[in-house]
């Protein structure tokens, strides 16, 4: 019996360091569901968005800085959409933008994948802001959580294709989070 207990203790001692190697992103914000990996099927569920309707103290302050090559882009006058991250939204961004973190792709390419994205209506949960003439925009009163910022950028010269921009951002702790698209 003593030998068996020692064998079990030794086996547990060997496994404990392996468990410590598993990645941990910490607990999700209060009222937040754990985000599924983008490879999982994500069906639209309005309840997953409930956390985003809470008024918080966070602010997102964004600036457009996309300048591929010699072309300068602007989001002046464009609507900037803020979508709460849920398994459905993450999967949708992965399909449309081929990333759930950050992308700057020709608008036509993103639109061409719209029929492949999971269906659902997140409209009641998204927030909108207007990009100003200095290519700045902001969202206030946000709860802690992860969000997708999406907008269009057009060449300042008027020549060339527009870009669809997407970036994942996180709000936490009642802070101002500044970022550049």
C-alpha positions, 0 to 999 in steps of 0.5 A, a space after each residue: 500500500 505504501 509503495 502504491 502511494 509513493 508511485 502515485 505521488 511520483 506520477 503526480 510530481 512528474 505531471 504537475 510541471 506539464 500542467 504549468 506549461 499550458 497557456 493561461 490567458 487569465 479569467 475572462 472579464 466579469 459576465 464574459 464567456 470564454 472565446 472558442 478557437 476560430 476553428 470551432 463552429 460558432 453559431 450566432 447566440 445573442 446571449 453571448 453578447 450580453 456582457 457588451 451592453 453594460 456601461 463601463 468606464 473604458 475608452 477606445 481611442 483609435 487612429 488610422 495609420 495605414 500607408 502601404 507603399 506610397 499611397 496614403 489612406 484616410 477614414 475621414 467620414 467613414 463609420 467605424 464599427 465596434 463589434 463585441 468579441 464572441 465565438 460567432 464574431 471571432 469566427 466571422 472575422 476569421 472568415 472575412 479577414 482571414 485573421 481574428 487579430 488584425 487585417 488590412 485587405 482590399 474591400 472587394 476581397 472581404 466582401 467576396 467572402 461574406 457568403 462564407 461567414 457564419 450568419 447572424 445579426 449582431 446589429 443590436 450589439 455593435 457600436 458606431 463612431 465617425 472617423 474625423 478629418 484627422 483620421 481619429 475616432 473613439 468609443 466611450 462607456 465600454 465595459 471590460 472585454 475584447 472587441 473588433 474594430 472595423 472600418 474602410 479606408 480610401 486612398 487620399 488621392 482618390 485613385 486605387 482600391 479601398 481597404 477594409 481594416 479590422 483589429 481586435 482590441 481589449 478594454 480593461 480596468 477603466 482605462 483609455 486604450 489608444 491604438 492604430 489601425 
